[in-house]
Amino acid sequence: MKVNIQEKEISLVNENNIWVQNENQEIRIVKHNDETLLLITPNKIYTIRCLNVNKEAKTLTLLYNGNKFEAKITEPIDEILKSMGLENALTPKISDLKAPMPGLVLQVLVNPGDTVVKGDKILVLEAMKMENAIKSPTDGIIADVFAKQGLAVDKNQILITFK
């Protein structure tokens, strides 16, 4: 496994539930508890708090001395897929957005050709007297918008398609 933090890459291997540096084993990472890691070097032990783990994006948000750091995890399968030009092979392709429940479209916030990022609010659906912000499930470009303001929709009805 490789970890990238602040443009530095460390190769680690797991030995008895302790992550050690591949080359000279001078750096060890030990899980202290559910949200704390110990980074052990020959000269010092650093206590690092893990704020967030995003398994899908393979990232960690770490806190040390009041500073946040993003760490990117790269596993051997990621490197093999990248070398074959298939780095996005494990990412599910989402081609359309369906209504999660029956309701009434209150607002459409995108148009065909718009570029969206996963998590962007793209429409508002009213269901059971509540407004629900529907967010983009993927990064992409809007191909078609079938939802119109005031349109009553059924569960699983296609609202938006992505290129």
Backbone torsions as a table, in degrees:
resi	resn	phi	psi	omega
1	MET	NA	144.9	176.4
2	LYS	-119.7	142.9	178.2
3	VAL	-121.8	128.7	177.1
4	ASN	-110.4	118.2	176.7
5	ILE	-131.6	125.5	178.6
6	GLN	47.4	51.6	175.8
7	GLU	63.1	16.7	174.6
8	LYS	-113.0	137.3	-178.0
9	GLU	-113.2	131.9	177.8
10	ILE	-122.3	128.7	174.9
11	SER	-92.5	128.6	-177.7
12	LEU	-125.8	149.3	171.9
13	VAL	-128.0	150.9	-178.3
14	ASN	-92.7	119.9	176.4
15	GLU	-126.5	107.9	179.9
16	ASN	55.4	48.0	179.1
17	ASN	64.7	19.4	174.1
18	ILE	-122.0	126.1	178.2
19	TRP	-84.4	121.4	-179.8
20	VAL	-120.2	152.5	179.9
21	GLN	-65.9	134.2	-173.9
22	ASN	-59.0	-48.3	-169.8
23	GLU	-73.1	-65.8	-171.5
24	ASN	-116.5	0.8	177.3
25	GLN	55.9	30.2	177.1
26	GLU	-81.0	-23.8	179.9
27	ILE	-110.1	130.5	176.2
28	ARG	-127.6	143.6	176.1
29	ILE	-119.5	122.7	-177.3
30	VAL	-122.8	133.9	176.1
31	LYS	-75.2	118.0	-179.5
32	HIS	-84.5	-48.4	173.3
33	ASN	-153.2	-166.7	-173.8
34	ASP	-60.1	-27.7	-178.1
35	GLU	-127.7	13.0	-179.3
36	THR	-129.1	134.9	175.7
37	LEU	-116.5	147.8	173.2
38	LEU	-108.9	123.9	175.6
39	LEU	-101.7	110.7	-173.5
40	ILE	-105.5	120.9	177.2
41	THR	-116.3	170.8	179.4
42	PRO	-59.7	-27.5	-174.1
43	ASN	-104.9	-20.4	-171.4
44	LYS	-158.0	156.5	173.3
45	ILE	-113.6	124.6	179.9
46	TYR	-105.5	134.0	175.0
47	THR	-99.1	120.5	-176.4
48	ILE	-121.0	131.0	178.8
49	ARG	-94.8	132.8	177.4
50	CYS	-93.5	112.0	-176.2
51	LEU	-85.3	-37.0	-175.6
52	ASN	-152.8	140.9	174.0
53	VAL	-121.3	119.8	176.2
54	ASN	-109.6	96.7	-175.8
55	LYS	-66.4	-34.1	-179.6
56	GLU	-65.5	-45.8	-179.2
57	ALA	-88.2	-7.2	-178.4
58	LYS	56.7	51.2	177.8
59	THR	-128.9	154.6	174.5
60	LEU	-124.3	141.3	170.4
61	THR	-107.3	118.9	-175.0
62	LEU	-114.4	150.6	178.2
63	LEU	-123.8	123.9	176.3
64	TYR	-140.3	125.4	179.9
65	ASN	53.9	37.1	178.7
66	GLY	79.3	1.8	179.4
67	ASN	-108.4	136.0	177.8
68	LYS	-91.2	140.7	177.4
69	PHE	-132.3	141.8	174.1
70	GLU	-99.8	130.8	176.1
71	ALA	-118.0	132.8	179.0
72	LYS	-105.9	128.2	-179.8
73	ILE	-98.7	131.2	176.3
74	THR	-122.6	120.1	179.1
75	GLU	-96.8	162.4	-179.6
76	PRO	-54.3	-37.6	179.9
77	ILE	-63.7	-33.9	178.0
78	ASP	-63.5	-42.0	-179.6
79	GLU	-67.9	-38.6	178.6
80	ILE	-64.3	-46.9	179.4
81	LEU	-62.8	-39.6	179.2
82	LYS	-65.0	-41.1	179.9
83	SER	-64.4	-25.3	178.7
84	MET	-92.4	0.5	-178.8
85	GLY	76.9	22.4	-176.6
86	LEU	-119.0	33.5	-174.4
87	GLU	-59.6	-23.0	178.9
88	ASN	-99.7	12.4	-176.3
89	ALA	-64.3	-32.1	-178.7
90	LEU	-87.3	-5.0	179.2
91	THR	-86.6	121.8	179.8
92	PRO	-65.4	137.6	178.7
93	LYS	-91.5	124.0	-180.0
94	ILE	-108.8	119.7	-176.6
95	SER	-102.1	-18.7	179.0
96	ASP	-148.4	160.2	177.5
97	LEU	-112.5	123.9	-179.8
98	LYS	-107.3	154.3	178.2
99	ALA	-65.6	125.8	-179.2
100	PRO	-74.5	-14.6	-178.1
101	MET	-161.4	160.8	174.8
102	PRO	-68.8	147.2	-179.7
103	GLY	177.5	-166.3	-177.6
104	LEU	-121.0	128.9	178.8
105	VAL	-74.7	118.4	179.6
106	LEU	-92.1	-35.9	-174.0
107	GLN	-155.4	135.1	173.8
108	VAL	-111.3	123.8	-172.2
109	LEU	-104.3	2.2	-178.9
110	VAL	-131.1	162.0	176.6
111	ASN	-130.8	159.7	175.5
112	PRO	-55.0	136.1	-179.0
113	GLY	95.9	-15.1	178.9
114	ASP	-69.5	144.0	175.0
115	THR	-96.6	132.1	179.9
116	VAL	-125.5	156.3	176.6
117	VAL	-114.2	146.0	179.0
118	LYS	-50.8	127.7	-179.7
119	GLY	99.7	-11.5	176.6
120	ASP	-65.3	138.8	175.9
121	LYS	-73.6	122.3	-175.9
122	ILE	-117.1	-20.4	171.9
123	LEU	-161.6	165.2	179.0
124	VAL	-119.8	127.4	-177.8
125	LEU	-120.2	128.7	176.8
126	GLU	-95.3	127.2	177.2
127	ALA	-142.8	131.7	-179.8
128	MET	52.5	44.3	177.0
129	LYS	66.3	17.4	177.9
130	MET	-122.4	141.4	175.6
131	GLU	-87.7	129.6	-179.2
132	ASN	-118.8	120.7	176.2
133	ALA	-78.7	121.1	178.4
134	ILE	-97.6	125.4	-175.4
135	LYS	-106.8	155.8	179.4
136	SER	-66.3	129.4	179.4
137	PRO	-82.0	-4.2	-174.7
138	THR	-155.4	164.2	168.6
139	ASP	-80.6	141.3	177.7
140	GLY	168.7	-169.0	179.6
141	ILE	-117.0	136.0	179.7
142	ILE	-72.4	123.9	178.0
143	ALA	-88.9	-54.9	-179.5
144	ASP	-140.2	149.3	175.3
145	VAL	-120.4	111.6	-179.8
146	PHE	-94.1	-19.1	179.1
147	ALA	-78.8	136.0	176.9
148	LYS	-127.9	149.9	178.5
149	GLN	-57.6	130.9	179.4
150	GLY	89.9	-3.9	-178.6
151	LEU	-79.5	128.8	173.7
152	ALA	-82.9	131.0	-177.3
153	VAL	-124.1	152.7	176.1
154	ASP	-96.6	162.5	175.7
155	LYS	-60.2	138.1	179.8
156	ASN	70.8	8.9	174.5
157	GLN	-73.5	135.0	-179.3
158	ILE	-70.7	124.9	-178.9
159	LEU	-102.3	-40.9	-175.5
160	ILE	-144.2	142.7	173.1
161	THR	-116.9	150.7	-179.3
162	PHE	-111.8	150.3	175.6
163	LYS	-80.1	NA	NA
